C-alpha cells in the first residue's frame, strides 16, 4: 500500500489497486467502496441483467453484491482479482434467484385462479387430485399474514418485481424481500406434504 500522509487517505484512494481498496474498505475507509463500485458496477449489472433478464432485478442484485462486499466477504486478494470474484459471486447469486423464482412460480402456478378450467381435459382422477392440491394451497395461503399474501400475489399474479412492489406499497425494499421470503418459506413448509 502507498505510504499515507495524515488527512491524505481519501485523496490517494482512486490511485490504489482493487486489492488495496478492498483492504482499505475492510479497515473502515468507506470511500473505497464507492471507487470499487464505480470500477465494477457495470460488470456486475451486465452479468446480472443477462442472467436475470430484468433490469430492476439486475439493479437489486448489483446493490446486494456491493453490500456483500462492504460487509467484508470471503474475498481474498491473494487468491485472484476482485473483478473475477465479483463476476463469480454475481453469477452464483443470479442463478440462486432464478432457481428460487422458478420454484416459487411453479408452486404459485398450481393455485392460480382459473386453473380449474385448464385441467378439464385431464382424467377425473387427475382433476380430483389437482382440486385437492388447490384447496390445500388456498388453506396454506390463508395461514400467511395479510402482508405476505399481498406481496406474493403482487409478485406472482401481477408479475411485479420486488422493487416495484416496494414502490407501490411505499415500504422499504428489504421489507418486501423479508415478507416474500417468510411467506414462501411458510407456504413451502405447509405444503411439503402436498406439492412435490
VOKOL-933032 format. One line per 5 residues: for each residue x, y, z of N, C-alpha, C, O. Coordinates in steps of 0.001 Angstrom, whole numbers, plus 500000, padded with zeros to 6 digits. Layout:
REM residues N
X/Y/Z/X/Y/Z/X/Y/Z/X/Y/Z | ...
This chain:
REM residues 196
500840/498820/500000/500000/500000/500000/500883/501240/500000/501999/501210/500518 | 500405/502293/499441/501185/503534/499368/501307/504152/500750/500377/504063/501552 | 502422/504766/501035/502530/505475/502314/501522/506618/502331/501312/507305/501331 | 500921/506795/503469/499868/507804/503591/500298/508946/504492/500974/508746/505501 | 499903/510107/504120/500064/511267/504979/498758/511446/505723/497703/511178/505147
498770/511883/506967/497522/512114/507666/496659/513088/506874/497140/514105/506374 | 495353/512751/506768/494423/513612/506064/494493/513451/504552/493735/514099/503830 | 495378/512607/504065/495576/512423/502635/495005/511096/502148/495115/510773/500965 | 494403/510332/503036/493951/508987/502729/492947/508964/501590/493132/508218/500629 | 491886/509764/501674/490840/509736/500653/491368/510186/499300/490903/509693/498272
492307/511089/499268/492831/511588/498004/493626/510515/497281/493660/510511/496051 | 494267/509605/498005/495095/508583/497364/494290/507350/496970/494788/506521/496209 | 493062/507204/497465/492274/506005/497179/492090/505738/495686/492281/504598/495264 | 491729/506724/494865/491487/506424/493448/492683/505811/492723/492500/505106/491731 | 493874/506058/493188/495056/505527/492513/495431/504130/492994/496377/503533/492479
494706/503605/493971/495047/502296/494525/494465/501168/493683/493500/501353/492942 | 495078/499992/493817/494574/498807/493123/493298/498325/493810/492965/498763/494911 | 492596/497418/493142/491385/496845/493741/491695/496161/495073/490947/496304/496041 | 492791/495427/495113/493168/494726/496346/493432/495724/497468/493014/495506/498605 | 494119/496811/497153/494400/497832/498162/493105/498510/498623/492930/498795/499808
492213/498759/497679/490933/499378/498038/490098/498451/498907/489455/498898/499856 | 490105/497162/498587/489359/496206/499397/489905/496185/500828/489137/496173/501790 | 491221/496181/500959/491827/496187/502298/491513/497501/503019/491294/497507/504231 | 491492/498609/502279/491136/499902/502876/489686/499879/503348/489368/500395/504419 | 488824/499290/502557/487412/499161/502935/487274/498342/504213/486523/498712/505116
487984/497251/504285/487937/496403/505488/488500/497134/506704/488134/496840/507842 | 489395/498089/506450/489983/498866/507547/489088/500039/507943/489446/500834/508813 | 487918/500144/507298/486973/501183/507694/486951/502412/506810/486251/503376/507117 | 487687/502401/505737/487685/503540/504819/486546/503363/503811/486745/502833/502718 | 485359/503813/504195/484165/503599/503378/484216/504242/501987/483559/503725/501084
484950/505331/501759/485012/505859/500383/485571/504843/499378/485326/504958/498177 | 486314/503859/499864/486866/502838/498968/485752/502062/498272/485917/501635/497129 | 484627/501876/498947/483510/501149/498345/482984/501890/497113/482679/501259/496100 | 482876/503200/497185/482401/503984/496055/483309/503844/494845/482839/503777/493709 | 484590/503800/495090/485546/503661/493980/485427/502267/493369/485428/502118/492147
485324/501250/494220/485149/499888/493711/483834/499761/492954/483757/499074/491936 | 482817/500421/493452/481515/500399/492774/481639/501036/491384/481164/500485/490391 | 482277/502188/491336/482449/502868/490048/483231/502004/489058/482949/502015/487860 | 484196/501270/489553/485028/500451/488677/484299/499195/488182/484509/498768/487046 | 483455/498607/489018/482951/497267/488711/481428/497126/488631/480933/496043/488319
480681/498189/488903/479217/498071/488872/478715/497713/487474/477733/496982/487340 | 479371/498214/486443/478962/497894/485074/479060/496403/484784/478161/495819/484178 | 480151/495796/485218/480331/494352/485047/479248/493582/485793/478599/492698/485235 | 479064/493934/487068/478091/493222/487906/476683/493379/487332/475947/492400/487207 | 476315/494600/486987/474981/494848/486438/474786/494108/485116/473740/493500/484889
475782/494160/484258/475679/493493/482956/475468/491997/483089/474619/491424/482405 | 476234/491358/483966/476069/489923/484194/474700/489611/484801/474037/488653/484404 | 474293/490424/485756/473001/490212/486412/471869/490392/485408/470922/489606/485396 | 471958/491412/484572/470907/491686/483577/470816/490552/482562/469725/490121/482190 | 471970/490079/482124/471996/488996/481137/471405/487714/481727/470662/487005/481048
471726/487417/482971/471260/486185/483602/469793/486269/484003/469032/485329/483771 | 469388/487394/484605/468035/487520/485133/467022/488003/484096/465829/487726/484220 | 467485/488717/483082/466589/489200/482043/465649/490304/482498/464614/490542/481876 | 466010/490979/483584/465142/492026/484130/466038/493116/484705/466855/492853/485588 | 465886/494334/484206/466786/495410/484639/466603/495763/486113/467581/496060/486799
465370/495736/486608/465133/496087/488015/465763/495049/488944/466391/495398/489944 | 465588/493772/488603/466210/492723/489413/467728/492806/489329/468424/492537/490307 | 468238/493179/488163/469687/493320/487999/470213/494456/488879/471281/494335/489479 | 469465/495555/488955/469856/496664/489840/469847/496213/491298/470766/496523/492056 | 468798/495478/491688/468710/494978/493061/469899/494077/493391/470513/494196/494452
470210/493174/492458/471317/492253/492692/472645/492997/492747/473510/492658/493554 | 472814/494005/491902/474054/494793/491914/474253/495434/493290/475354/495412/493842 | 473185/495999/493832/473279/496583/495179/473624/495510/496211/474461/495727/497087 | 472972/494353/496100/473246/493271/497044/474701/492821/496990/475316/492571/498026 | 475251/492717/495779/476645/492264/495627/477596/493240/496321/478530/492820/497005
477359/494538/496144/478261/495510/496766/478023/495617/498272/478940/495977/499011 | 476826/495315/498733/476602/495235/500183/477362/494046/500769/477930/494139/501857 | 477367/492946/500053/478137/491777/500492/479610/492149/500580/480288/491810/501550 | 480098/492848/499563/481499/493268/499551/481791/494196/500731/482834/494073/501374 | 480877/495118/501015/481079/496078/502105/481093/495408/503471/481732/495895/504403
480391/494298/503583/480324/493601/504877/481557/492756/505148/481637/492095/506183 | 482516/492767/504236/483744/492022/504469/483556/490564/504115/483509/489704/504994 | 483452/490294/502859/483171/488959/502357/484362/488037/502502/485355/488354/503155 | 484229/486900/501879/485302/485907/501915/486337/486149/500815/487202/485306/500580 | 486250/487295/500146/487227/487597/499103/488616/487722/499709/488812/488379/500731
489584/487070/499047/490977/487141/499475/491795/487632/498282/491929/486917/497289 | 492345/488853/498371/493097/489417/497242/494256/488538/496774/494686/488646/495625 | 494761/487679/497640/495887/486816/497251/495456/485674/496335/496296/485049/495687 | 494138/485396/496278/493655/484247/495508/493169/484613/494113/492871/483718/493321 | 493079/485884/493790/492612/486269/492459/492129/487700/492455/492112/488380/493481
491733/488141/491267/491315/489529/491132/489907/489738/491698/489088/488820/491734 | 489656/490950/492130/488331/491310/492638/487310/491215/491512/486172/490805/491740 | 487702/491584/490318/486789/491531/489173/486290/490102/488936/485100/489890/488705 | 487180/489146/488991/486797/487743/488818/485904/487293/489963/484900/486615/489745 | 486268/487668/491178/485455/487318/492340/484035/487873/492206/483064/487156/492448
483914/489141/491822/482598/489760/491671/481788/489083/490566/480578/488903/490701 | 482450/488712/489483/481753/488038/488378/481206/486691/488835/480061/486352/488534 | 482010/485929/489554/481572/484618/490035/480455/484768/491057/479465/484038/491008 | 480606/485704/491975/479581/485939/493002/478265/486380/492357/477195/485911/492743 | 478345/487272/491385/477140/487758/490703/476433/486621/489990/475218/486466/490110
477181/485838/489258/476573/484725/488516/475920/483740/489488/474805/483275/489250 | 476603/483434/490557/476071/482495/491546/474782/483007/492169/473801/482270/492270 | 474783/484271/492589/473586/484849/493221/472439/485003/492220/471274/484842/492584 | 472759/485311/490978/471715/485432/489957/471072/484073/489693/469853/483974/489555 | 471894/483028/489622/471347/481685/489417/470500/481253/490611/469474/480594/490442
470929/481623/491816/470115/481334/493011/468745/481996/492882/467720/481387/493191 | 468739/483235/492428/467463/483950/492270/466592/483297/491208/465378/483196/491381 | 467192/482855/490118/466423/482184/489065/465813/480886/489580/464650/480589/489309 | 466603/480113/490326/466086/478859/490896/464957/479139/491869/463929/478462/491854 | 465149/480128/492705/464118/480491/493680/462853/480960/492962/461740/480590/493336
463038/481777/491932/461898/482289/491173/461135/481147/490506/459905/481117/490548 | 461861/480200/489888/461174/479121/489178/460441/478198/490148/459351/477718/489837 | 461025/477947/491317/460330/477133/492319/459072/477836/492800/458016/477219/492935 | 459195/479122/493054/458038/479885/493535/456956/479952/492467/455772/479796/492768 | 457359/480184/491215/456378/480249/490138/455686/478905/489950/454484/478845/489691
456450/477834/490081/455865/476506/489947/454828/476270/491041/453726/475791/490777 | 455197/476611/492258/454261/476434/493375/453049/477340/493217/451913/476908/493409 | 453297/478601/492864/452197/479552/492736/451305/479205/491548/450094/479421/491604 | 451884/478674/490480/451106/478318/489303/450091/477237/489586/449083/477123/488889 | 450351/476455/490589/449436/475368/490924/448162/475857/491592/447180/475118/491659
448158/477080/492083/446932/477588/492716/446388/478819/492022/445529/479518/492561 | 446896/479088/490811/446464/480245/490031/444955/480197/489785/444439/479138/489426 | 444227/481306/489965/442789/481325/489690/442529/480954/488229/443282/481339/487335 | 441467/480211/488008/441117/479815/486660/441806/478551/486205/441535/478054/485112 | 442688/478025/487024/443410/476821/486632/442462/475633/486533/442722/474703/485768
441374/475645/487284/440426/474540/487243/439888/474334/485831/439641/473198/485429 | 439700/475433/485060/439214/475296/483692/440278/474658/482792/439947/473930/481857 | 441552/474933/483076/442633/474399/482252/442760/472888/482385/443219/472225/481455 | 442365/472337/483520/442576/470911/483747/441369/470082/483345/441322/468889/483643 | 440389/470685/482673/439158/469974/482309/439435/468765/481432/438672/467799/481466
440500/468792/480651/440776/467680/479755/441457/466508/480469/441586/465434/479881 | 441891/466684/481705/442540/465618/482449/441510/464577/482889/440303/464816/482860 | 442019/463431/483291/441129/462373/483768/440450/462810/485062/440949/463698/485752 | 439310/462191/485398/438622/462551/486650/439528/462396/487878/439446/463187/488818 | 440387/461376/487864/441300/461182/488996/442263/462362/489121/442472/462883/490216
442859/462790/487978/443786/463924/487994/443080/465194/488418/443638/465999/489165 | 441846/465383/487942/441087/466566/488326/440846/466589/489828/440997/467631/490466 | 440476/465455/490393/440221/465383/491837/441507/465669/492617/441495/466390/493614 | 442613/465091/492144/443891/465309/492830/444302/466774/492765/444724/467343/493772 | 444183/467395/491581/444573/468791/491427/443649/469715/492208/444096/470722/492757
442361/469381/492262/441432/470191/493051/441800/470112/494539/441739/471106/495262 | 442182/468910/494976/442598/468743/496377/443851/469567/496658/443957/470218/497697 | 444804/469533/495718/446024/470333/495881/445674/471811/495945/446199/472535/496790 | 444793/472264/495064/444395/473665/495029/443758/474076/496354/444011/475173/496853 | 442944/473213/496914/442321/473500/498216/443370/473606/499307/443292/474475/500175
444353/472717/499257/445430/472746/500252/446229/474042/500144/446610/474628/501158 | 446482/474485/498917/447237/475722/498725/446441/476903/499258/446995/477775/499927 | 445137/476937/498964/444302/478033/499487/444308/478035/501013/444364/479094/501639 | 444251/476851/501603/444300/476750/503067/445645/477254/503584/445703/477984/504573 | 446728/476858/502905/448071/477289/503317/448224/478797/503173/448810/479443/504041
447703/479366/502085/447793/480812/501882/447047/481576/502973/447476/482644/503408 | 445927/481009/503403/445140/481673/504440/445909/481766/505752/445590/482601/506599 | 446921/480916/505927/447719/480935/507149/448809/482003/507128/449417/482299/508156 | 449049/482574/505960/450048/483644/505865/449447/484950/506361/448228/485122/506387 | 450314/485852/506749/449831/487176/507146/449285/487899/505914/449627/487555/504783
448442/488894/506139/447895/489679/505030/449012/490304/504202/448936/490350/502975 | 450057/490789/504889/451174/491423/504193/451901/490427/503295/452266/490758/502167 | 452112/489202/503794/452788/488191/502998/451934/487795/501796/452454/487651/500689 | 450644/487620/502000/449744/487283/500898/449774/488388/499833/449820/488104/498636 | 449747/489638/500277/449724/490763/499352/450989/490794/498494/450909/490964/497278
452151/490631/499120/453417/490673/498395/453509/489516/497405/453918/489712/496260 | 453133/488310/497837/453204/487150/496944/452225/487280/495775/452551/486913/494646 | 451049/487793/496043/450066/487985/494979/450573/488998/493959/450450/488779/492754 | 451142/490103/494431/451661/491119/493511/452823/490573/492682/452975/490911/491508 | 453639/489726/493308/454802/489184/492596/454395/488136/491565/454881/488158/490434
453507/487220/491946/453250/486078/491081/451996/486198/490222/451907/485537/489187 | 451036/487011/490612/449869/487227/489762/450061/488451/488882/449747/488429/487692 | 450582/489522/489481/450733/490764/488739/452084/490857/488029/452281/491722/487177 | 453020/489959/488384/454324/489937/487737/455224/491099/488094/456106/491456/487312 | 455023/491701/489261/455829/492855/489662/457138/492406/490298/457189/491372/490964
458187/493181/490093/459452/492914/490780/459324/493389/492224/458402/494125/492574 | 460254/492960/493037/460214/493377/494440/460358/494888/494575/459746/495490/495458 | 461151/495502/493720/461302/496958/493768/460000/497658/493405/459637/498664/494016 | 459298/497121/492406/458014/497704/492016/456979/497556/493138/456180/498460/493383 | 457007/496418/493804/456087/496193/494928/456387/497198/496038/455471/497784/496616
457671/497394/496332/458066/498347/497371/457565/499749/497033/457085/500466/497911 | 457675/500142/495766/457205/501464/495355/455690/501574/495497/455186/502567/496020 | 454967/500561/495035/453502/500620/495085/452978/500628/496514/451996/501306/496816 | 453637/499869/497398/453180/499793/498786/453821/500871/499664/453449/501030/500826 | 454775/501602/499112/455501/502648/499840/456147/502097/501104/456023/502665/502190
456846/500963/500930/457589/500342/502032/459008/500053/501550/459246/499996/500344 | 459947/499872/502467/461325/499590/502056/461446/498272/501288/460694/497329/501539 | 462386/498215/500363/462628/497013/499575/462955/495829/500482/462506/494711/500228 | 463720/496062/501518/464065/494993/502457/462839/494369/503106/462812/493164/503361 | 461826/495184/503373/460580/494681/503956/459867/493775/502965/459348/492726/503346
459836/494172/501697/459209/493343/500664/459935/492005/500567/459302/490950/500519 | 461274/492053/500538/462066/490825/500435/461810/489916/501629/461654/488705/501469 | 461765/490494/502818/461546/489695/504026/460159/489058/504018/460020/487879/504343 | 459129/489827/503651/457765/489283/503619/457655/488164/502586/457037/487130/502839 | 458252/488379/501439/458208/487377/500380/458924/486104/500824/458398/485003/500667
460111/486258/501373/460896/485098/501805/460174/484325/502899/460062/483101/502828 | 459678/485041/503919/458973/484364/505014/457697/483693/504509/457378/482569/504899 | 456970/484396/503637/455734/483830/503101/455990/482567/502304/455278/481577/502470 | 457008/482584/501431/457318/481406/500627/457810/480253/501491/457463/479098/501244 | 458616/480560/502501/459090/479501/503390/457935/478851/504143/457870/477628/504258
457026/479674/504654/455879/479140/505380/454970/478353/504440/454464/477292/504805 | 454767/478869/503244/453944/478184/502252/454566/476837/501890/453873/475820/501847 | 455863/476831/501634/456555/475588/501288/456472/474587/502428/456239/473400/502197 | 456661/475059/503666/456601/474185/504820/455209/473581/504959/455078/472380/505192 | 454173/474396/504820/452808/473927/504954/452430/472946/503861/451693/471989/504101
452938/473187/502655/452553/472363/501509/453487/471189/501252/453286/470446/500291 | 454497/471007/502081/455514/469999/501797/454915/468593/501623/455499/467760/500929 | 453781/468326/502231/453175/467007/502088/452293/466881/500851/451891/465780/500477 | 451991/468038/500205/451038/468002/499103/451642/468317/497746/451169/467818/496725 | 452685/469142/497726/453292/469540/496451/454684/468962/496397/455498/469199/497289
454954/468225/495382/456219/467579/495384/457082/467865/494255/458195/467345/494182
